[in-house]
Each structure stands twice: as structure tokens, then as C-alpha cells.
Amino acid sequence: MAYAKVQTEGAKKNRYIKMREQTAGSVLVDGTYVESYKGEYGLNYKFTDGEEDKFVVIGSKNLDQEMAAVQPGSKVRITYVKPKLIKTGPWAGKTTYQFLVEVDTSGAVI
């Protein structure tokens, strides 16, 4: 059996949303939810902006809870609300990201 390298020239890679670069109130996503998949640190959520660009938001406990009821193909807007201080448990003293997930209710599924 022989293998050849897959040609990826011209193919667009996923763009990852970097939370450290965001400010409270930033709209992270205004696009179509494509899929979720298991990444190195938990669930990742892939979206498209209607063009061919795809971007990924790495999940967190809050985002995972918010995205649980969202179906692939749904038009979604995700806003970074603010960081929240964790008060108990092994992550006490650290901050976590909080999100507002809104789904287009006009019934448009792409």
C-alpha cells in the first residue's frame, strides 16, 4: 500500500477564537453552527460565517451548557459576557468565561 501527502494548498484552516484577546461584550460568533467535536481540552464548537471561513470556539463549562440545546445548522450569535471568579473547588481563585448564546428563532436552518 502506498500513501501520498494530502494536498492542502488553498484550503482554509479553522480559525480559533482566542478568548484572551476578547473583551466583555464582544460578539464572538454570528454565524451557522456546524458541529461540536472533542478537542484536547474538551468540546470545541465549529461555526461558519456563510462564506467558506470556519472558526472554532473552545468550550467551557458555561458554553457547553449553553450549546447543549443548539442543533447543527442553526444560526447562532455568541457574546462573551464577562469573566467570573470561581469560588470553590480545585479551580478556586481562577476566572472562567461566561457566554450569552442566542439562536435565530425565525426558523431559518441552513
Contacts in CASP RR format, 6 or more apart in sequence:
PFRMAT RR
TARGET T0000
AUTHOR 0000-0000-0000
METHOD contacts of the structure
MODEL  1
MAYAKVQTEGAKKNRYIKMREQTAGSVLVDGTYVESYKGEYGLNYKFTDG
EEDKFVVIGSKNLDQEMAAVQPGSKVRITYVKPKLIKTGPWAGKTTYQFL
VEVDTSGAVI
12 52 0 8 1.000
12 53 0 8 1.000
12 54 0 8 1.000
14 46 0 8 1.000
14 54 0 8 1.000
14 55 0 8 1.000
14 56 0 8 1.000
15 53 0 8 1.000
15 54 0 8 1.000
15 55 0 8 1.000
15 56 0 8 1.000
16 55 0 8 1.000
16 56 0 8 1.000
16 57 0 8 1.000
16 58 0 8 1.000
17 28 0 8 1.000
17 29 0 8 1.000
17 55 0 8 1.000
17 56 0 8 1.000
17 57 0 8 1.000
17 58 0 8 1.000
19 58 0 8 1.000
19 80 0 8 1.000
19 97 0 8 1.000
22 28 0 8 1.000
22 80 0 8 1.000
23 80 0 8 1.000
24 80 0 8 1.000
24 81 0 8 1.000
24 82 0 8 1.000
24 83 0 8 1.000
25 79 0 8 1.000
25 80 0 8 1.000
25 81 0 8 1.000
25 82 0 8 1.000
26 79 0 8 1.000
26 80 0 8 1.000
27 77 0 8 1.000
27 78 0 8 1.000
27 79 0 8 1.000
27 80 0 8 1.000
28 57 0 8 1.000
28 78 0 8 1.000
28 79 0 8 1.000
28 80 0 8 1.000
28 99 0 8 1.000
29 47 0 8 1.000
29 55 0 8 1.000
29 57 0 8 1.000
29 76 0 8 1.000
29 77 0 8 1.000
29 78 0 8 1.000
30 49 0 8 1.000
30 76 0 8 1.000
30 77 0 8 1.000
31 47 0 8 1.000
31 48 0 8 1.000
31 49 0 8 1.000
31 50 0 8 1.000
31 75 0 8 1.000
31 76 0 8 1.000
31 77 0 8 1.000
32 47 0 8 1.000
32 48 0 8 1.000
32 49 0 8 1.000
32 50 0 8 1.000
32 73 0 8 1.000
32 74 0 8 1.000
32 75 0 8 1.000
32 76 0 8 1.000
32 110 0 8 1.000
33 45 0 8 1.000
33 46 0 8 1.000
33 47 0 8 1.000
33 67 0 8 1.000
33 70 0 8 1.000
33 71 0 8 1.000
33 72 0 8 1.000
33 73 0 8 1.000
33 74 0 8 1.000
33 75 0 8 1.000
33 76 0 8 1.000
34 46 0 8 1.000
34 47 0 8 1.000
34 48 0 8 1.000
34 54 0 8 1.000
34 72 0 8 1.000
34 73 0 8 1.000
35 45 0 8 1.000
35 46 0 8 1.000
35 72 0 8 1.000
36 43 0 8 1.000
36 44 0 8 1.000
36 45 0 8 1.000
36 46 0 8 1.000
36 67 0 8 1.000
37 43 0 8 1.000
37 44 0 8 1.000
37 46 0 8 1.000
38 44 0 8 1.000
39 58 0 8 1.000
41 58 0 8 1.000
41 59 0 8 1.000
42 58 0 8 1.000
42 59 0 8 1.000
43 59 0 8 1.000
43 64 0 8 1.000
43 67 0 8 1.000
44 56 0 8 1.000
44 57 0 8 1.000
44 58 0 8 1.000
44 59 0 8 1.000
45 56 0 8 1.000
45 57 0 8 1.000
45 58 0 8 1.000
45 59 0 8 1.000
45 63 0 8 1.000
45 67 0 8 1.000
46 54 0 8 1.000
46 55 0 8 1.000
46 56 0 8 1.000
47 54 0 8 1.000
47 55 0 8 1.000
47 56 0 8 1.000
47 57 0 8 1.000
47 76 0 8 1.000
48 54 0 8 1.000
48 55 0 8 1.000
49 55 0 8 1.000
50 110 0 8 1.000
57 63 0 8 1.000
57 78 0 8 1.000
59 67 0 8 1.000
60 96 0 8 1.000
60 97 0 8 1.000
60 99 0 8 1.000
61 96 0 8 1.000
62 84 0 8 1.000
62 96 0 8 1.000
62 97 0 8 1.000
62 98 0 8 1.000
62 99 0 8 1.000
63 78 0 8 1.000
63 97 0 8 1.000
63 99 0 8 1.000
63 101 0 8 1.000
66 78 0 8 1.000
66 99 0 8 1.000
66 100 0 8 1.000
66 101 0 8 1.000
67 101 0 8 1.000
70 76 0 8 1.000
70 101 0 8 1.000
70 103 0 8 1.000
71 109 0 8 1.000
73 109 0 8 1.000
73 110 0 8 1.000
74 103 0 8 1.000
74 104 0 8 1.000
74 109 0 8 1.000
75 103 0 8 1.000
75 104 0 8 1.000
75 108 0 8 1.000
75 109 0 8 1.000
75 110 0 8 1.000
76 101 0 8 1.000
76 102 0 8 1.000
76 103 0 8 1.000
76 104 0 8 1.000
77 101 0 8 1.000
77 102 0 8 1.000
77 104 0 8 1.000
78 99 0 8 1.000
78 100 0 8 1.000
78 101 0 8 1.000
78 102 0 8 1.000
79 99 0 8 1.000
79 100 0 8 1.000
79 102 0 8 1.000
80 97 0 8 1.000
80 98 0 8 1.000
80 99 0 8 1.000
81 98 0 8 1.000
81 99 0 8 1.000
81 100 0 8 1.000
82 98 0 8 1.000
83 95 0 8 1.000
83 96 0 8 1.000
83 97 0 8 1.000
83 98 0 8 1.000
84 95 0 8 1.000
84 96 0 8 1.000
84 97 0 8 1.000
84 98 0 8 1.000
85 93 0 8 1.000
85 94 0 8 1.000
85 95 0 8 1.000
86 92 0 8 1.000
86 93 0 8 1.000
86 94 0 8 1.000
86 95 0 8 1.000
86 96 0 8 1.000
87 93 0 8 1.000
END
